[in-house]
Amino acid sequence: MTAIPYRQKQRAIVALCCGIAAALMLPAGLVVGYNSVLNSGSGTNVNDVRTLKILSTPVALLATVNTSQEITSISVIALSGSSPGGTIISLPARSMAEVRAGEEPRRVSDSYSGGDAAAFVADVEGLLDVSFSAVAILGRADTASLIDSIGPSEILLDTDVRNTEPDGALRTVAKLGRTTVETSTLVDILLARQTDQAEADRFNHQKSVLTAIANTVGLGLGPRSTTNDTSVEDLTDITAFFQRLIAGPVQVWQFAATAVTNSELNPFGVDMYQLDVAEVTMIMASVAPTSITGTGVAGQLSVQIDSPFNNAVVSREIVRRLLAKGLNVALVREVPGPPPDVTQVLYVDQNVLGGVEDLVSYIGEVTAARTSERAQGIDVQIVIGATFAVFLEGNPPIPTTTVVAGDE
């Protein structure tokens, strides 16, 4: 490669990352995906094709509920597939649920009205397209007991945290700035809610709590597990699940959320937030690939994305376009760079190429090649190349897909 094309490629990559980052304001600091999620030691060879096992990445739902039986925080915990530790993902309690045609729009927290835990869990699973191994909806005492082993933690808050007490009085739970607090205060922050307070005004407080926990855990607390096989542990119990999480490094992610102001989507004008489907898919396919339930669309190809860019916004954008193409993004990984010049489409069975024949209009120039190694359940492996960044410089629209009768 000559010097001039190389500089052009570098400028395209920088422009892509800066432009998308400014638009999405995605959180920074998370290493998306586990490079060790594929276990080559558990691979099998059939007809000269090596199939690699995707290590188990179980997921738990942890929600907090106040004395008024309101869901105040929702955290999803994904355990690492290869070692103790994992990722805690925060989403708004007032996230808009996925509803069937004809159903009235609702927030996932609305499903818990009257203490209906099953409906609430089903709504969160449907929103994230995952299945939970453990579920806990905890009040103050049980939440404090769960995280008690964390100990005092340093927390940084961008605003004061206040709570409306049962008698109507407004109590300051914690003040803005950096301070060290006991675990009981961390719990109080998760539970705090002012009357008529918008979720957007308290969402950062939840991330601050999770970040404080992750920073306190560091490389892990307590004895580390002697096995990487999560199947031998009782991970249906939230205490065992959480202890495995904090036995290793903890990453934190908070989904971006947009207030729903459209009168058709939000006819009653309630405080409700919409998640970005591409971001949700990117994160869950990265940290919890074995817990994804899938769309269930017959004939839909399963795709693995390998990104040498090590940048979440690049991964999110290719996920968005592949979803629009009708592909099932099942696994997202970060891999060592630099990226190849041209985006690679790798396959084992040539018959799958019919499902990606017009991929160029979605993600730019690609080159297809046969591979002798694939992850279990994966039809196509896509390695993002520099051509993807160049392609996006022109901000090309995503082609619309026409549904043919009989396809549904």
C-alpha positions in Angstrom: 0.0 0.0 0.0 1.3 3.5 -0.9 1.6 6.2 1.7 -1.2 8.3 0.2 -4.0 5.6 0.3 -2.8 4.7 3.8 -3.3 8.3 5.0 -6.7 8.4 3.3 -7.7 5.3 5.2 -6.6 6.7 8.5 -8.5 10.0 7.9 -11.7 8.0 7.0 -11.4 6.0 10.2 -11.0 9.1 12.3 -13.9 10.9 10.6 -16.2 8.0 11.1 -15.4 7.6 14.7 -15.7 11.3 15.5 -18.9 11.8 13.6 -20.8 8.8 15.0 -19.5 9.4 18.5 -20.7 13.0 18.5 -24.2 11.8 17.4 -24.6 8.9 19.8 -22.7 10.1 22.8 -22.0 6.4 23.7 -20.3 5.8 27.0 -16.5 5.3 26.9 -14.2 2.9 28.7 -15.9 -0.4 27.9 -13.9 -3.0 26.0 -16.7 -4.4 24.0 -16.6 -8.2 23.6 -14.4 -10.9 24.8 -11.5 -12.0 22.6 -11.5 -15.3 24.6 -15.2 -16.0 24.1 -14.3 -18.7 21.5 -12.7 -21.8 23.1 -10.4 -23.3 20.5 -9.6 -26.1 22.9 -13.2 -27.3 22.7 -13.3 -27.1 18.9 -14.4 -30.1 16.8 -13.1 -31.1 13.4 -15.7 -32.4 10.8 -14.7 -32.7 7.2 -11.7 -30.4 7.7 -13.9 -27.6 9.2 -13.1 -26.7 12.8 -16.1 -25.5 14.8 -15.2 -23.5 17.9 -17.3 -23.6 21.0 -18.7 -20.3 22.3 -18.1 -20.2 26.0 -21.1 -19.9 28.3 -22.1 -16.3 29.1 -25.1 -16.5 31.5 -27.1 -13.3 32.2 -29.0 -12.2 35.3 -31.6 -9.5 35.9 -31.2 -7.4 39.0 -33.9 -4.8 39.7 -34.5 -2.6 42.8 -37.9 -1.8 44.1 -38.9 0.9 46.6 -41.5 0.9 49.3 -44.1 2.1 46.9 -43.5 -1.0 44.8 -41.9 1.0 42.0 -39.0 -0.4 40.0 -36.3 2.2 40.4 -33.3 0.6 38.6 -32.7 -2.2 36.2 -29.3 -3.9 35.8 -28.4 -6.8 33.6 -25.3 -8.8 34.7 -23.4 -10.8 32.1 -20.7 -13.2 33.3 -17.5 -13.6 31.4 -17.2 -16.7 29.4 -13.6 -17.5 30.3 -13.0 -16.2 33.9 -14.6 -14.6 36.9 -16.0 -11.2 36.4 -18.2 -9.8 33.7 -20.3 -6.8 32.7 -23.1 -4.8 34.4 -25.4 -3.1 32.0 -27.8 -0.4 33.1 -31.1 0.5 31.3 -33.8 2.9 32.3 -36.6 1.5 34.5 -39.0 3.4 32.2 -37.7 1.9 29.0 -40.3 1.4 26.3 -41.3 -2.3 26.1 -41.6 -4.2 22.9 -45.3 -4.7 22.4 -47.4 -6.7 19.9 -49.5 -5.0 17.2 -52.7 -3.7 18.8 -51.2 -3.4 22.3 -51.0 -0.1 24.0 -47.4 1.2 24.5 -46.0 0.7 28.0 -42.8 0.9 30.0 -41.1 -2.3 31.2 -41.5 -1.0 34.8 -45.3 -0.7 34.3 -45.5 -4.5 34.0 -44.5 -4.8 37.6 -47.6 -2.9 38.8 -49.2 -5.0 41.5 -46.0 -7.0 41.9 -46.3 -9.0 38.6 -42.7 -10.2 38.4 -43.3 -12.6 35.6 -44.6 -9.9 33.2 -41.8 -7.6 34.1 -39.1 -10.2 33.5 -40.8 -11.1 30.2 -40.8 -7.5 29.1 -37.1 -7.0 29.9 -36.2 -10.3 28.2 -38.1 -9.3 25.1 -36.6 -5.8 25.0 -33.0 -7.2 25.2 -33.6 -10.4 23.3 -32.0 -12.5 26.0 -32.9 -15.2 28.5 -32.0 -14.8 32.1 -30.4 -17.5 34.2 -31.2 -15.7 37.5 -33.7 -13.0 38.4 -33.9 -10.8 41.5 -36.2 -7.9 42.3 -35.0 -6.7 45.6 -36.0 -4.1 48.2 -33.6 -2.1 50.3 -32.6 -4.7 52.8 -32.0 -7.5 50.3 -30.1 -5.2 47.9 -27.8 -4.1 50.8 -27.2 -7.7 51.8 -26.3 -8.6 48.2 -23.6 -5.9 47.7 -22.5 -5.8 51.3 -19.2 -7.5 50.6 -18.2 -4.6 48.3 -17.5 -2.4 51.3 -17.1 1.4 51.2 -16.8 2.8 47.7 -15.8 6.0 46.2 -18.5 7.5 44.1 -18.7 10.5 41.7 -22.1 12.1 41.3 -22.9 14.8 38.7 -25.9 16.2 40.7 -27.4 15.8 44.2 -29.5 12.7 44.8 -32.8 13.3 46.5 -35.8 11.1 47.5 -39.4 11.9 48.2 -40.2 10.3 51.6 -43.6 8.6 52.3 -44.6 11.7 54.3 -43.9 13.9 51.2 -40.6 15.4 52.6 -37.7 15.7 50.3 -34.5 14.1 51.6 -31.0 14.5 50.2 -29.5 11.1 49.9 -26.1 12.1 48.5 -24.5 15.3 47.3 -22.8 16.0 44.0 -19.1 15.5 43.8 -16.7 12.7 44.8 -17.0 11.0 48.2 -16.6 7.6 49.8 -19.9 6.0 51.0 -21.0 2.8 52.6 -22.9 0.2 50.6 -26.2 1.3 52.3 -25.8 4.7 50.6 -25.2 3.0 47.2 -28.5 1.2 47.7 -30.3 4.4 48.7 -29.1 6.1 45.5 -30.5 3.2 43.4 -33.8 3.5 45.2 -34.1 7.3 45.3 -36.8 8.9 43.3 -38.4 12.4 43.5 -42.1 12.8 42.8 -42.5 13.6 39.1 -38.8 13.3 38.5 -37.8 12.4 34.9 -35.8 9.2 34.5 -33.3 11.1 32.6 -32.5 13.2 35.7 -31.6 10.1 37.8 -30.2 7.7 35.2 -26.6 8.9 35.6 -26.8 8.3 39.3 -27.4 4.6 38.6 -24.3 4.4 36.4 -22.3 6.2 39.1 -23.3 3.4 41.6 -22.3 0.7 39.2 -19.0 2.4 38.3 -18.2 2.8 42.0 -18.8 -0.9 42.5 -16.6 -1.8 39.5 -13.8 0.4 40.7 -13.9 -1.0 44.2 -13.9 -4.6 42.9 -10.8 -3.8 40.8 -9.3 -7.1 39.7 -11.7 -9.1 41.9 -12.7 -9.6 45.5 -12.5 -12.8 47.5 -11.4 -16.2 46.3 -11.4 -16.7 42.6 -13.3 -19.6 41.0 -11.0 -22.6 40.3 -13.0 -23.4 37.1 -14.1 -21.6 34.0 -17.1 -23.9 33.7 -20.1 -21.8 34.9 -22.3 -24.9 34.5 -21.0 -26.4 37.7 -22.2 -23.4 39.8 -25.7 -22.7 40.9 -26.1 -19.6 38.7 -29.9 -19.5 39.2 -29.2 -18.0 42.6 -28.5 -14.2 42.4 -26.1 -14.3 45.3 -23.9 -16.9 43.7 -24.2 -15.1 40.4 -23.1 -11.8 41.9 -20.3 -13.3 43.9 -18.9 -14.8 40.6 -19.2 -11.4 39.0 -17.2 -9.6 41.7 -14.6 -12.3 41.9 -13.0 -10.8 38.7 -12.9 -7.4 36.9 -16.2 -5.7 36.3 -17.0 -3.6 33.3 -19.9 -1.1 33.2 -22.1 -0.1 30.3 -25.2 2.1 30.3 -27.5 2.0 27.3 -28.2 5.3 25.5 -31.9 6.2 25.8 -34.0 8.7 24.0 -37.2 10.2 25.5 -40.3 9.1 23.5 -42.2 12.2 22.6 -44.1 10.9 19.5 -47.8 10.9 20.3 -48.4 7.6 18.5 -45.7 5.8 20.4 -46.5 7.6 23.7 -50.2 8.6 23.5 -50.4 9.3 27.2 -47.3 11.5 27.3 -45.6 9.5 30.1 -41.9 9.6 31.0 -40.7 6.8 28.7 -37.4 6.1 26.9 -36.5 4.2 23.8 -33.3 2.1 23.5 -31.2 1.9 20.4 -31.8 -1.6 18.9 -28.4 -1.6 17.2 -26.6 -0.7 20.4 -28.5 -3.3 22.4 -27.7 -6.0 19.9 -24.1 -5.0 19.7 -23.6 -5.2 23.5 -25.6 -8.4 24.1 -23.9 -10.2 21.2 -20.6 -9.1 22.7 -20.9 -9.9 26.4 -23.7 -12.5 26.4 -23.8 -14.4 23.0 -25.0 -17.7 24.5 -27.9 -16.0 26.3 -29.3 -14.4 23.2 -32.7 -15.9 22.2 -32.6 -14.8 18.6 -35.4 -13.5 16.4 -36.7 -16.9 15.3 -37.0 -15.8 11.7 -36.7 -18.9 9.5 -33.8 -18.9 7.1 -32.1 -15.9 8.7 -28.3 -16.1 8.6 -26.4 -15.8 11.9 -23.4 -13.4 11.7 -20.2 -13.0 13.7 -18.6 -9.6 13.6 -14.9 -9.1 14.2 -13.8 -5.5 14.6 -10.1 -4.6 14.5 -11.1 -1.0 15.1 -11.6 -1.5 18.9 -14.3 1.2 18.8 -17.8 0.7 19.9 -19.3 3.2 17.5 -17.8 1.4 14.5 -19.3 -1.9 15.7 -22.7 -0.3 16.4 -22.9 1.1 12.9 -22.2 -2.1 11.1 -24.6 -3.9 13.4 -27.3 -1.4 12.5 -26.8 -2.0 8.8 -26.7 -5.8 9.1 -29.9 -5.8 11.1 -31.5 -3.7 8.4 -30.3 -6.3 5.9 -32.2 -8.9 7.8 -29.2 -10.7 9.3 -29.1 -12.1 12.8 -26.0 -10.6 14.6 -25.2 -13.4 17.1 -21.6 -12.6 18.1 -19.5 -9.4 18.2 -15.8 -9.5 19.1 -12.9 -7.1 19.2 -9.8 -8.5 17.5 -6.2 -7.3 17.1 -5.7 -4.6 14.4 -5.0 -3.1 12.0 -8.1 -3.7 10.0 -7.8 -5.3 6.5 -8.1 -3.0 3.5 -11.4 -4.6 2.4 -14.1 -5.9 4.7 -14.0 -9.7 4.6 -17.0 -12.1 4.4 -15.8 -15.6 5.5 -18.0 -18.7 5.1 -17.8 -22.4 5.3 -20.9 -23.3 3.3 -21.1 -21.6 -0.1 -24.9 -21.8 0.0 -25.0 -19.0 2.5 -23.7 -16.5 0.0 -27.2 -16.0 -1.5 -28.2 -14.3 1.8 -25.4 -11.7 1.5 -25.3 -11.2 -2.2 -26.2 -7.5 -2.0 -24.2 -6.7 1.1 -22.2 -4.1 -0.7 -25.1 -1.6 -0.7 -25.3 -1.9 3.1 -21.6 -1.9 4.2 -19.5 -1.1 1.2 -16.9 -3.1 -0.7 -16.4 -6.7 0.6 -14.4 -9.7 -0.4 -15.7 -13.2 0.1 -13.6 -16.2 0.9 -14.0 -19.7 2.3 -12.7 -20.5 5.8 -12.0 -23.7 7.5 -12.9 -22.4 11.0 -16.1 -21.1 12.4 -17.9 -20.5 15.7 -20.8 -22.8 16.6 -24.1 -21.7 15.1 -22.4 -19.0 12.9 -23.1 -18.9 9.2 -21.0 -15.9 8.1 -18.0 -14.2 9.8 -17.5 -10.5 8.8 -14.1 -8.8 9.6 -14.6 -5.1 9.3 -12.1 -3.5 6.9 -11.0 0.0 6.1 -13.5 0.1 3.2 -16.3 0.3 5.7 -15.0 3.5 7.1 -14.5 4.9 3.6 -18.0 3.8 2.6 -19.6 5.7 5.5 -17.9 9.0 4.8 -20.6 9.7 2.3 -23.3 8.9 4.9 -25.1 6.5 2.6 -28.7 5.7 3.4 -29.6 2.1 4.4 -31.5 0.4 1.6 -35.1 -0.4 2.4 -36.2 -4.0 2.3 -39.4 -4.9 0.5 -41.3 -7.8 2.2 -42.6 -10.3 -0.4 -45.8 -12.0 0.2 -45.1 -15.3 1.9 -42.0 -14.1 3.6 -43.7 -13.5 6.9 
